[in-house]
Amino acid sequence: MNEKDVNSMICYVRQANGMLEILEENKKNQEITLRELQGKFKEKYKADPGNDDFSFCNQHQFSASLFIYIGIPSQKFFNSLPECSVEKLVPDWGVPPSVQESRWNLKELIRHLRNAIAHGNVSISPDLEFTFVDEKKGNSIEIKFNRDELQRFSQALSWWCLTKDITLKGLRDNHS
């Protein structure tokens, strides 16, 4: 990531946090409308969240979330991660077909993703296509996820961290 990308990410995350602050300030006001919340945001940030080119769930917000979804859990739970093959994980894990073909185990996949995140080697397109690059000693490993795959993977990893349920049965039951 270059300086412009980092600054852009900081601005978007700041705006998303700003909207959360506006929601927090107005959480007891059951009469407030979405239009009024958008007006408060527009007044504060001089950006119209109602425009088609504005999105709170964008590549910058999602990239900041990756640290929470993957970076921290992989550091705290890495040694207890199962070494099961990613191709044997249930589909709810969201592992892309190209990653399933890698023959990695879950621990290896998490290590590559964590390394890419920690070293800023993540690129995200406006369409929320994620490319993680783990570079080590001149060797480069590239992993690609689309938004839906990465969201499912992040939720699955979070669920596993909380429950150690690799089958995600409880997670699926909670979403049924």
N, C-alpha and C positions, 0 to 999 in steps of 0.2 A: 504494500500500500504506500502510495506517495502522500506527501503532506496535504495536498488538496483533498484526497479521498478521506483522510483522517479528519480533517476539519469539517468536511461535509457530514461525516458520520456523527461527529460531536454535535453539530447543529441539529440534525434530525432527532437524535436521541434527546437532546435538550427540549425540543419542541414536544416530543411524545411525553416526556416527563412533565412538561408544562401543562399539557392537556390533563394528565393525571392529577396534577395539583388543582386545576379548575374543577375537575370532578369531585375531588376531595372537599374543596371549599363549599361545594353545592350539594353534597350528598344528602343533606336533610331537607332540601328544597324539592318536594315532590311535584311542585308546579312548574319547575323550570323545563324549558323545551330544548330540543337539540339545536334549534336555530339560535337560541340564546347562548348556549354553551359555545357554539361555533363563533358567535359574535365576540364573546369574551376572549377566545383564542385569537381571533383576527386582530382585535384591539391590542393584545399583548405582543403578538409575534409578527404582525403585518403580513400575514399569510392566510389565505382563505382555505380552511380545511374542507370546504365543500367543492372545491375545484377538482375536476377529473385528474389533473396532474399532481395532486397532493395525496399522500397516503401515510397514515401512521404506521401501518404494517408494511414497511418497505425494507429494502435490502440493508439499510443502515441499522434500523431498529433490530432486525433479525440477527445481524452480525454481532451486535452488542450482546444479544441474548445467548449467542453460542458459547460465550465464556461461562455463563451460568449453566447452560444445558450440558456442555461437554467438558469445558476446561476444568471447572471445580470438581465435578463428580469423578472425572478420570483421575485427578490427583488424589482424592480422598479414598476412592474405592478401587483403584487400579489393581492392587494385589489380589482382591477378592473377585475380580471379574471372571466369569466363566471363559474357558478356552474352547468353547464350542465353535464349530465352523459357522461362518456367517451364512452359508448357503442352507444350513439346517434351521435357521431362526424362522419363526412364524412370520407370515407376510406383514403382520402389524408392526414389525420392526422397521419397515420401510427401506430395507437395504436394496439399493439399485441393482439391476441385473449385472451390470459391469463389475460391481463390487462382489457380488455372489460368485462370479467366475474367478475371482482372485485367489480363492482357496485360503484366505486369511481366517484366523479365528477372531472372535469378538474383541479380545484383548489387543490383538495386532491392529485391527481397524481403529479402535479408540486411540491407540498410541499415535497412529498416523494423523488422525483428525486433530488430536490435541497438539501435536507438534506444529501442524500447519497454523492452527489458531494462535498458539503461543508466539510464533515467529512472524505473525502478520502475513502469512502466505495463503490468504483466502481472497478469492475474487468473487464478486457477486454481481450478476447482471441486473438490469432494471426489471427483468422478468423473473427475478429470484431464482436463477440458476446458479448454484454454488460450486466453485472449484477449489479444492483444498490441495495444496502442494507441500509434501513433506520432503525436504531436501536434507540429505545427510551424506557427507563425504563424496560430493559430486554425483550422488545417485538421487534421482528425483522420482517421487511417486505422486501421481495425480489421481484424485478421487472426485467424482462429480455426483451431486445430488440435485434433484429439482426441489422446489419448495415443499411440495407435499411429502416427498420421501424424507427430507430432512426434518420436517415437523414431526412426522411419525417416529423417526429414529430418535429424535430428542425426547419426545414423550415416553417412548419405550425405555430409553436409558434412565430417565428420571424415575419411571415406575420401578425399574429393576433396582435402582439405588435405594428406594424406599422400602421395597418388599422382597427383593431377591427372587422375584417371580419371573423367570426367563421366558415362560410361556405366555405371559401377559394376560392370563385368563382374567384376573381381577380387573385389569384395565379395560379389557373388552366388555366385561360385565357392567362396568360403570358407564360405558358409552352406549349400551344397548337400549 
